[in-house]
Amino acid sequence: MKVAGVFLLLSLALFFYQGNAEMDAAAFRGTEPSCENFNLGRGCTREFDPICGTDNVLYSNECLLCLHNLQRNDHVRIRNRGMCKTPRNNLA
C-alpha cells in the first residue's frame, strides 16, 4: 500500500511539472500580434498599452511591436499583455 501511495504522489508531481513546463513553453512562443489592425504606413498612436514581446522587450503598444517587426524584418510575438517580468530593454 505504501508503495502505491508513493507511486501515486510521484505520478501527480510529474503530471503537474509537465503542465507547468508546457505553459512556460507556450509563453515563450507567444501569440501572433494582430498587425492587420494597424495602418503601419501612417505610424502608431502614443497610447500606452504595454506589450511584452517574446524577445523580452517592452513595447508601448501592439502597433509598435508590429512596426518593429516590419522595420527590422523580425518576427517578435506577444509573450504577454502588460509589463515584462524582467524587461531586457524598452524600445518603444
ZAGUBA-398076 format. One record per residue: residue in three letters; x negated, y, z negated of N, C-alpha, C in turn; residue number from 1; chain. Coordinates in Angstrom, 3 decimals. Layout:
% residues N
[pt "Ala",[X,Y,Z],[X,Y,Z],[X,Y,Z],NUM,"A"]
...
% end
This chain:
% residues 92
[pt "Met",[-0.816,-1.200,0.000],[0.000,0.000,0.000],[-0.859,1.264,0.000],1,"A"]
[pt "Lys",[-1.934,1.241,-0.797],[-2.809,2.418,-0.850],[-3.471,2.661,0.495],2,"A"]
[pt "Val",[-3.843,1.613,1.182],[-4.489,1.748,2.484],[-3.513,2.382,3.476],3,"A"]
[pt "Ala",[-2.264,1.961,3.436],[-1.248,2.522,4.332],[-1.034,4.009,4.043],4,"A"]
[pt "Gly",[-1.028,4.392,2.768],[-0.858,5.795,2.391],[-2.020,6.647,2.872],5,"A"]
[pt "Val",[-3.243,6.153,2.715],[-4.426,6.881,3.179],[-4.387,7.008,4.702],6,"A"]
[pt "Phe",[-4.026,5.931,5.376],[-3.923,5.961,6.833],[-2.886,6.986,7.282],7,"A"]
[pt "Leu",[-1.758,7.029,6.602],[-0.697,7.983,6.930],[-1.186,9.424,6.742],8,"A"]
[pt "Leu",[-1.861,9.697,5.640],[-2.375,11.041,5.383],[-3.423,11.450,6.425],9,"A"]
[pt "Leu",[-4.313,10.534,6.768],[-5.320,10.844,7.787],[-4.672,11.071,9.153],10,"A"]
[pt "Ser",[-3.644,10.307,9.459],[-2.934,10.485,10.735],[-2.261,11.848,10.791],11,"A"]
[pt "Leu",[-1.622,12.248,9.703],[-0.971,13.560,9.659],[-1.995,14.688,9.772],12,"A"]
[pt "Ala",[-3.116,14.546,9.091],[-4.155,15.579,9.164],[-4.681,15.706,10.591],13,"A"]
[pt "Leu",[-4.910,14.586,11.256],[-5.388,14.612,12.634],[-4.338,15.238,13.555],14,"A"]
[pt "Phe",[-3.081,14.907,13.344],[-1.992,15.462,14.154],[-1.951,16.986,14.044],15,"A"]
[pt "Phe",[-2.012,17.517,12.823],[-1.953,18.956,12.631],[-3.218,19.647,13.140],16,"A"]
[pt "Tyr",[-4.354,19.001,13.015],[-5.598,19.572,13.523],[-5.534,19.712,15.039],17,"A"]
[pt "Gln",[-5.046,18.692,15.735],[-4.923,18.745,17.190],[-3.941,19.826,17.608],18,"A"]
[pt "Gly",[-2.861,20.017,16.871],[-1.883,21.055,17.182],[-2.494,22.437,17.095],19,"A"]
[pt "Asn",[-3.304,22.692,16.082],[-3.959,23.992,15.931],[-4.985,24.213,17.030],20,"A"]
[pt "Ala",[-5.696,23.172,17.425],[-6.692,23.305,18.486],[-6.007,23.657,19.802],21,"A"]
[pt "Glu",[-4.837,23.060,20.071],[-4.112,23.374,21.295],[-3.621,24.817,21.280],22,"A"]
[pt "Met",[-3.152,25.303,20.125],[-2.691,26.684,20.034],[-3.854,27.643,20.247],23,"A"]
[pt "Asp",[-5.036,27.346,19.697],[-6.208,28.197,19.891],[-6.626,28.210,21.360],24,"A"]
[pt "Ala",[-6.574,27.047,22.009],[-6.933,26.972,23.427],[-5.947,27.767,24.272],25,"A"]
[pt "Ala",[-4.656,27.708,23.932],[-3.643,28.466,24.677],[-3.882,29.961,24.510],26,"A"]
[pt "Ala",[-4.266,30.388,23.326],[-4.543,31.811,23.103],[-5.748,32.244,23.923],27,"A"]
[pt "Phe",[-6.728,31.364,24.082],[-7.910,31.711,24.861],[-7.565,31.844,26.341],28,"A"]
[pt "Arg",[-6.706,30.946,26.842],[-6.298,31.026,28.247],[-5.425,32.244,28.477],29,"A"]
[pt "Gly",[-4.603,32.587,27.512],[-3.761,33.773,27.596],[-2.607,33.636,28.568],30,"A"]
[pt "Thr",[-1.893,34.735,28.734],[-0.781,34.785,29.676],[-1.103,35.799,30.762],31,"A"]
[pt "Glu",[-0.534,35.571,31.905],[-0.784,36.424,33.063],[-0.112,37.789,32.853],32,"A"]
[pt "Pro",[-0.830,38.898,33.079],[-0.182,40.209,32.979],[0.778,40.409,34.152],33,"A"]
[pt "Ser",[1.803,41.219,33.953],[2.811,41.495,34.984],[2.390,42.710,35.795],34,"A"]
[pt "Cys",[1.345,42.568,36.568],[0.773,43.699,37.311],[1.701,44.210,38.403],35,"A"]
[pt "Glu",[2.611,43.367,38.879],[3.547,43.809,39.917],[4.527,44.858,39.395],36,"A"]
[pt "Asn",[4.608,45.027,38.093],[5.497,46.030,37.496],[4.915,47.441,37.546],37,"A"]
[pt "Phe",[3.650,47.568,37.955],[2.976,48.859,37.916],[2.523,49.281,39.312],38,"A"]
[pt "Asn",[2.551,50.587,39.558],[2.007,51.144,40.798],[0.583,51.589,40.481],39,"A"]
[pt "Leu",[-0.352,50.679,40.636],[-1.727,50.932,40.220],[-2.403,52.011,41.057],40,"A"]
[pt "Gly",[-1.894,52.265,42.262],[-2.434,53.330,43.096],[-2.177,54.707,42.510],41,"A"]
[pt "Arg",[-1.126,54.829,41.708],[-0.793,56.120,41.075],[-1.406,56.256,39.690],42,"A"]
[pt "Gly",[-1.997,55.191,39.184],[-2.602,55.246,37.852],[-1.659,54.734,36.789],43,"A"]
[pt "Cys",[-2.085,54.808,35.557],[-1.326,54.298,34.415],[-0.951,55.426,33.471],44,"A"]
[pt "Thr",[0.085,55.208,32.710],[0.508,56.198,31.715],[-0.449,56.166,30.523],45,"A"]
[pt "Arg",[-0.330,57.142,29.667],[-1.156,57.202,28.457],[-0.460,56.536,27.273],46,"A"]
[pt "Glu",[0.610,55.851,27.536],[1.367,55.159,26.486],[0.458,54.151,25.776],47,"A"]
[pt "Phe",[0.480,54.170,24.439],[-0.334,53.233,23.663],[0.529,52.048,23.258],48,"A"]
[pt "Asp",[0.314,50.949,23.943],[0.992,49.682,23.666],[-0.093,48.614,23.774],49,"A"]
[pt "Pro",[-0.925,48.470,22.725],[-2.176,47.714,22.821],[-2.017,46.270,23.279],50,"A"]
[pt "Ile",[-2.984,45.857,24.087],[-3.067,44.504,24.624],[-4.482,44.003,24.365],51,"A"]
[pt "Cys",[-4.598,42.826,23.790],[-5.910,42.203,23.615],[-6.114,41.247,24.783],52,"A"]
[pt "Gly",[-7.158,41.469,25.563],[-7.447,40.628,26.717],[-8.199,39.369,26.327],53,"A"]
[pt "Thr",[-8.209,38.404,27.242],[-8.954,37.174,26.993],[-10.453,37.414,26.970],54,"A"]
[pt "Asp",[-10.883,38.599,27.378],[-12.288,38.988,27.252],[-12.565,39.610,25.883],55,"A"]
[pt "Asn",[-11.548,39.582,25.010],[-11.612,40.120,23.649],[-11.837,41.626,23.638],56,"A"]
[pt "Val",[-11.345,42.301,24.681],[-11.400,43.754,24.778],[-9.999,44.288,24.543],57,"A"]
[pt "Leu",[-9.895,45.378,23.803],[-8.609,46.017,23.544],[-8.300,47.003,24.668],58,"A"]
[pt "Tyr",[-7.152,46.814,25.329],[-6.681,47.717,26.378],[-5.506,48.510,25.809],59,"A"]
[pt "Ser",[-5.428,49.784,26.147],[-4.375,50.642,25.597],[-2.986,50.198,26.018],60,"A"]
[pt "Asn",[-2.872,49.608,27.211],[-1.574,49.073,27.650],[-1.819,48.058,28.769],61,"A"]
[pt "Glu",[-0.766,47.365,29.140],[-0.869,46.299,30.137],[-1.288,46.837,31.504],62,"A"]
[pt "Cys",[-0.823,48.025,31.847],[-1.192,48.637,33.121],[-2.705,48.808,33.213],63,"A"]
[pt "Leu",[-3.330,49.249,32.138],[-4.776,49.454,32.152],[-5.538,48.137,32.263],64,"A"]
[pt "Leu",[-4.998,47.073,31.709],[-5.599,45.757,31.885],[-5.527,45.358,33.362],65,"A"]
[pt "Cys",[-4.386,45.601,33.997],[-4.226,45.308,35.425],[-5.179,46.150,36.265],66,"A"]
[pt "Leu",[-5.302,47.421,35.916],[-6.206,48.318,36.635],[-7.660,47.842,36.498],67,"A"]
[pt "His",[-8.021,47.409,35.316],[-9.363,46.838,35.084],[-9.595,45.653,36.019],68,"A"]
[pt "Asn",[-8.618,44.743,36.085],[-8.753,43.566,36.940],[-8.903,43.962,38.406],69,"A"]
[pt "Leu",[-8.131,44.950,38.844],[-8.175,45.394,40.230],[-9.519,46.042,40.558],70,"A"]
[pt "Gln",[-9.966,46.950,39.715],[-11.196,47.695,39.982],[-12.447,46.828,39.891],71,"A"]
[pt "Arg",[-12.443,45.857,39.012],[-13.641,45.033,38.807],[-13.510,43.646,39.429],72,"A"]
[pt "Asn",[-12.420,43.441,40.186],[-12.156,42.138,40.798],[-12.306,41.028,39.759],73,"A"]
[pt "Asp",[-11.655,41.225,38.624],[-11.744,40.338,37.469],[-10.416,39.626,37.293],74,"A"]
[pt "His",[-10.344,38.706,36.344],[-9.082,38.012,36.072],[-8.883,37.870,34.564],75,"A"]
[pt "Val",[-8.860,39.009,33.868],[-8.616,39.020,32.431],[-7.121,38.830,32.221],76,"A"]
[pt "Arg",[-6.768,37.982,31.289],[-5.365,37.721,30.969],[-5.053,38.299,29.591],77,"A"]
[pt "Ile",[-3.811,38.214,29.161],[-3.389,38.735,27.852],[-3.561,37.642,26.807],78,"A"]
[pt "Arg",[-4.466,37.876,25.861],[-4.629,36.939,24.741],[-3.463,37.116,23.777],79,"A"]
[pt "Asn",[-3.189,38.371,23.418],[-2.030,38.677,22.572],[-1.681,40.155,22.709],80,"A"]
[pt "Arg",[-0.448,40.457,22.390],[0.001,41.850,22.365],[-0.318,42.390,20.986],81,"A"]
[pt "Gly",[-0.899,43.568,20.952],[-1.336,44.141,19.686],[-2.855,44.191,19.646],82,"A"]
[pt "Met",[-3.367,44.492,18.495],[-4.799,44.670,18.321],[-5.529,43.327,18.396],83,"A"]
[pt "Cys",[-6.782,43.361,18.840],[-7.634,42.174,18.822],[-8.089,41.948,17.385],84,"A"]
[pt "Lys",[-8.249,40.695,17.024],[-8.704,40.403,15.665],[-10.131,40.887,15.457],85,"A"]
[pt "Thr",[-10.981,40.689,16.442],[-12.358,41.175,16.394],[-12.687,41.770,17.755],86,"A"]
[pt "Pro",[-12.280,43.014,17.991],[-12.486,43.611,19.317],[-13.963,43.724,19.655],87,"A"]
[pt "Arg",[-14.278,43.400,20.912],[-15.653,43.492,21.374],[-15.971,44.917,21.783],88,"A"]
[pt "Asn",[-14.981,45.548,22.433],[-15.224,46.878,22.983],[-13.859,47.481,23.343],89,"A"]
[pt "Asn",[-13.692,48.740,23.180],[-12.454,49.393,23.595],[-12.699,50.095,24.914],90,"A"]
[pt "Leu",[-12.121,49.548,26.000],[-12.344,50.122,27.325],[-11.329,51.178,27.670],91,"A"]
[pt "Ala",[-10.076,50.915,27.387],[-9.041,51.812,27.903],[-8.152,52.333,26.805],92,"A"]
% end
